[in-house]
Amino acid sequence: MAKMSDSYIDLTITSPPYDSLRSYNNQIHVVKTEFNGYTFPFEKIAQELFRVTKEGGVVVWVVGDSCIEGSETGNSFRQALFFRECGFNLFDTMIYSKPPRGAVGNNQTYWQAFEYMFVFSKGYPKTINLIKDRKNKESRKGDSGTKRLQNGDLLQLKRGGYGEFGRRTNIWEYNIGKGHSTGDAIAFEHPAIFPEKLAHDHIYTWSNIGDLVYDPMMGSGTVAKMCAIQDRNYLGSEINKDYCKIAEKRIAQKTLEYASGITI
Ligand SMILES: C[S@@+](CC[C@H](N)C(=O)[O-])C[C@H]1O[C@@H](n2cnc3c(N)ncnc32)[C@H](O)[C@@H]1O
C-alpha cells in the first residue's frame, strides 16, 4: 500500500487474520497483546487504507472474534472503532451468517454462526447498488389518494408501490466449505477462505464495472477472482507466497464463471 498514491482505490474487501484462530502455514504474523487476543500491523493497515481510498470509496472488513478462557476478545469492535478514528464512517455493521455445519465449538455457548462485515466509507459511499432478492409477500402498484387536514384542506397523497422483490436485509447467509464456498479444490489449501458469493455481492453493491478493487490480505485470491468475473480491476497483497500461487492459479482459470457456479 505504501507504493500507492493517495485516493487510488474504489473498494477494498478483505478479511484479516482473526486473533489466534489460524496459523497460516505456521508463519508468525501476530504479536500477543494485553487483550489476550492477537494483532498484526492493524493500525498501520487501517491508516493506509484511509489514505489510499478514494472519496466515497468503501472498505468491507470481514472479521470475527475468538473466545479465550471464557471471554471473547472483542477485537473486531476495537478495529471498527479504530477505522472511525482514522476518518472512515461506519456505514453499516453487517452480518455474515453461516448455517451450522460439522461439530465445532465448546457446547457451552449457542452455536457460533456469524462474523461481522463492517462497511466503512470515506465520506458517503459513491456507489450503492442494493441487491433486491428478498421476496415480498405481495407486489403493489403505487396509488394516490387524499387526506382531510384539521383545517379542512385536502392533502394529496402518493403512495409508492413495491415489486415482487425488495432489498435484502444486512444479514447475509452463505453455505461454507467444499462445494459451497468455491468449486476450486485448490482454494482449500488455504485454511480460511470466505465464500466467493460473499465477495461477489459486496463487489456488486459497492463498485461499478472498471473500478479498482483491493484486498490487502488476499489469501487464496477470492476477491480477485470475483473481480475478474465482474469486470472490475483488482489488486491484492498477501504475505505468504504459497497463497499467492493459489490465487494466481484460481485467477488463471479460463472458465471462471463456471468454476464459481455464480449467475448474476
Ligand atoms: C482470513 S485470510 C484471507 C482469506 C481470503 N479472504 C480468501 O478468501 O482466501 C487472511 C490472510 O492474511 C494474510 N496476511 C496476514 N498478515 C498479512 C500482512 N501483513 N500482509 C498481507 N497479508 C497478510 C494471511 O497470510 C492470510 O492469507
The ligand as a Tripos MOL2 file, in Angstrom:
@<TRIPOS>MOLECULE
LIG
   27    29     1     0     0
SMALL
NO_CHARGES

@<TRIPOS>ATOM
      1 C1         -8.5010  -14.6830    6.6440 C.3       1 LIG1
      2 S1         -7.1990  -14.8820    5.4830 S.3       1 LIG1
      3 C2         -7.8820  -14.1830    3.9890 C.3       1 LIG1
      4 C3         -8.5590  -15.2270    3.1330 C.3       1 LIG1
      5 C4         -9.1590  -14.6790    1.8340 C.3       1 LIG1
      6 N1        -10.2590  -13.7650    2.1000 N.3       1 LIG1
      7 C5         -9.6280  -15.8200    0.9540 C.2       1 LIG1
      8 O1        -10.8450  -15.9320    0.6440 O.co2     1 LIG1
      9 O2         -8.7900  -16.6500    0.5630 O.co2     1 LIG1
     10 C6         -6.0280  -13.6690    5.9850 C.3       1 LIG1
     11 C7         -4.7670  -13.6300    5.1320 C.3       1 LIG1
     12 O3         -3.9680  -12.5180    5.5370 O.3       1 LIG1
     13 C8         -2.6190  -12.8540    5.2730 C.3       1 LIG1
     14 N2         -1.7930  -11.8690    5.9940 N.ar      1 LIG1
     15 C9         -1.5180  -11.8110    7.3150 C.ar      1 LIG1
     16 N3         -0.7580  -10.7380    7.6030 N.ar      1 LIG1
     17 C10        -0.5550  -10.0930    6.4280 C.ar      1 LIG1
     18 C11         0.1580   -8.9250    6.0420 C.ar      1 LIG1
     19 N4          0.8010   -8.2070    6.9530 N.pl3     1 LIG1
     20 N5          0.1470   -8.5530    4.7400 N.ar      1 LIG1
     21 C12        -0.5010   -9.2900    3.7990 C.ar      1 LIG1
     22 N6         -1.1910  -10.4210    4.0930 N.ar      1 LIG1
     23 C13        -1.2050  -10.8200    5.3880 C.ar      1 LIG1
     24 C14        -2.5160  -14.3020    5.7530 C.3       1 LIG1
     25 O4         -1.4060  -14.9760    5.1960 O.3       1 LIG1
     26 C15        -3.8700  -14.8490    5.2530 C.3       1 LIG1
     27 O5         -3.7330  -15.4590    3.9740 O.3       1 LIG1
@<TRIPOS>BOND
     1     1     2 1
     2     2     3 1
     3     2    10 1
     4     3     4 1
     5     4     5 1
     6     5     6 1
     7     5     7 1
     8     7     8 2
     9     7     9 1
    10    10    11 1
    11    11    12 1
    12    11    26 1
    13    12    13 1
    14    13    14 1
    15    13    24 1
    16    14    15 ar
    17    14    23 ar
    18    15    16 ar
    19    16    17 ar
    20    17    18 ar
    21    17    23 ar
    22    18    19 1
    23    18    20 ar
    24    20    21 ar
    25    21    22 ar
    26    22    23 ar
    27    24    25 1
    28    24    26 1
    29    26    27 1
@<TRIPOS>SUBSTRUCTURE
     1 LIG1         1 GROUP 0 **** ****
